[in-house]
Every structure is written in C-alpha cells, then in structure tokens.
Amino acid sequence: QAYNSLSGNFPYPIVADENRDLAVSLGMVDPDEKDAAGMPLTCRAVFVVGPDKKLKLSLLYPATTGRNFDEILRVIDSLQLTAVKKVATPADWKDGGHCMVVPSISSEQAKTMF
C-alpha cells in the first residue's frame, strides 16, 4: 500500500501460519531446507486463482530461490487474454506480442474473429 500510495484496508487477506499447518496442507514446504529448529522452510509458492475460483497457475520455487515477478505478471497477462480470446501465447510472450489462434478455430472463423 505504501509503495502504490494506497489508503484504506488492504484488499487481500494476510494469513498467519505460525505452525505451518496451512503450508504443509498446500504442499508449500521445501523438504530439503530446514530452519534452526529443524522445521522445513516454506517454499516460494505462487497460486493464481481465476474469477471462477479455479486454480489457473501453481508455481513452486525452492525456499532458496526467489520468485520471478516478471514471469508471474507475464502469465497473469496471458491468462487474462486467453480467458476472453481464442488464442494461445508462446513461451516468453509479452503483452501486445504475437500469439496464435487455438487449433479448434477454423481459418474461416479466425478471419471473422480477428
């Protein structure tokens, strides 16, 4: 909120998981990395849930590896585009870049749609 100069209540819940019960139930622990007490560290998990309340993306980075926020934003842009258009985005696609029409659309349909 401070970074974006926003005021009011934070629009997303912040969940405290001191005993890591939620992290364990969601598979968000790194079995290879442990803290001083021997508890597994939480990994860098990213879950993107769509407006239909279905999981659209799940990324798990090891606890020792940071998340790639440019990639997360790229994927969200792709998910938003492909949710409303009959297209697929290639690897390394960026918003506004070339994409392809999904194979279920005929050439004749594509001409009228695009």
C-alpha positions in Angstrom: 0.0 0.0 0.0 2.8 2.4 0.8 4.6 1.6 -2.5 1.5 2.4 -4.5 0.3 5.3 -2.3 -3.0 3.4 -1.5 -5.1 4.1 1.5 -7.8 2.1 3.4 -7.9 -1.5 4.2 -5.5 -3.9 2.4 -7.8 -5.7 -0.1 -6.2 -9.2 0.3 -6.2 -11.3 3.5 -2.8 -11.9 5.1 -2.8 -15.3 6.7 -0.7 -16.1 9.7 0.5 -19.7 9.7 3.0 -19.9 12.6 2.9 -23.7 12.8 3.0 -24.1 9.0 -0.2 -26.2 9.1 -1.6 -24.4 6.0 1.7 -24.5 4.2 2.0 -28.3 4.8 -1.6 -28.9 3.7 -1.0 -27.0 0.4 2.4 -28.6 -0.3 4.2 -25.3 0.3 7.2 -26.6 2.3 10.7 -27.4 1.0 11.7 -30.8 2.4 15.4 -30.1 1.7 15.7 -26.7 3.5 15.1 -26.6 7.3 15.3 -23.8 9.8 17.4 -23.8 13.0 14.6 -25.7 14.8 14.5 -28.4 12.1 11.2 -27.3 10.6 11.0 -27.3 6.8 11.1 -23.8 5.3 8.2 -22.6 3.3 8.9 -22.6 -0.4 8.2 -19.6 -2.6 4.7 -20.7 -3.7 2.5 -18.8 -6.2 -1.1 -19.7 -6.7 -3.2 -17.8 -9.2 -7.0 -18.4 -8.8 -9.3 -17.2 -11.5 -12.6 -15.4 -11.0 -14.3 -18.8 -11.4 -12.5 -19.8 -8.2 -10.4 -22.5 -10.1 -6.7 -22.8 -9.9 -5.1 -21.4 -13.0 -1.4 -21.5 -12.1 0.7 -23.1 -9.5 4.4 -22.3 -9.2 6.7 -23.7 -6.5 10.2 -22.2 -6.2 12.6 -23.8 -3.6 13.0 -21.9 -0.4 16.5 -20.8 -1.6 15.2 -19.3 -4.9 13.4 -16.1 -5.3 10.3 -15.7 -7.4 10.4 -14.2 -10.9 7.8 -11.5 -10.6 8.1 -10.5 -14.3 7.2 -14.1 -15.2 4.3 -14.1 -12.8 2.9 -10.9 -14.3 3.5 -12.2 -17.8 1.5 -15.3 -17.0 -1.4 -13.3 -15.5 -1.5 -11.1 -18.7 -1.6 -14.4 -20.7 -4.3 -15.9 -18.6 -6.4 -12.7 -18.8 -6.0 -12.6 -22.6 -6.7 -16.3 -23.3 -9.8 -16.2 -21.0 -11.6 -13.9 -23.4 -9.9 -14.6 -26.8 -9.5 -17.9 -28.6 -5.7 -17.6 -28.6 -2.6 -19.3 -27.1 0.5 -17.5 -26.1 4.0 -18.8 -26.8 6.9 -19.0 -24.3 8.3 -15.6 -23.4 5.2 -13.9 -24.8 4.7 -10.3 -23.7 1.5 -8.3 -23.6 0.9 -7.0 -27.1 3.1 -9.6 -28.7 2.2 -12.2 -31.3 0.1 -15.1 -30.3 -1.6 -17.9 -32.2 -5.2 -18.9 -32.7 -6.2 -22.1 -30.9 -6.5 -25.1 -33.2 -10.2 -25.5 -32.5 -10.9 -22.3 -34.5 -11.1 -22.8 -38.3 -9.4 -20.5 -40.7 -12.7 -19.1 -41.8 -13.8 -18.4 -38.2 -10.4 -16.8 -37.4 -10.9 -14.4 -40.3 -14.2 -13.1 -38.9 -13.0 -13.1 -35.3 -9.7 -11.4 -35.8 
